[in-house]
Amino acid sequence: MRKKEVKNCNSCLMPLNLDLGTSGSHIYCSLCFTEGEFIYKGNDINEFKSLCYKGMRERGINKWLAKFYTFLISFAPRWRKSKLHKNEQ
């Protein structure tokens, strides 16, 4: 069976073709993952969303788009998995 090509970061959902850095991973962008580990090491999705929102605003993304992109983070595989584990406990 063929592996599905990953087009978006599995942590923040940024399109990988827009990533200007190098993460060393084929499923995470350089803003989320570098040198073999996550840049944000916590597991609090709201804190991660806040950091992402601030980063987007600093990069000039308008606030409504930044809010929309931040909302979408909940659907990223990294965070869906952590939600599933919390529900199992």
PyMOL commands that set and color helices and strands:
alter all, ss='L'
color gray80, all
select helices_A, chain A and resi 16-18+45-58+63-75+77-88
alter helices_A, ss='H'
color red, helices_A
select strands_A, chain A and resi 33-34+37-38
alter strands_A, ss='S'
color yellow, strands_A
deselect
rebuild
show_as cartoon
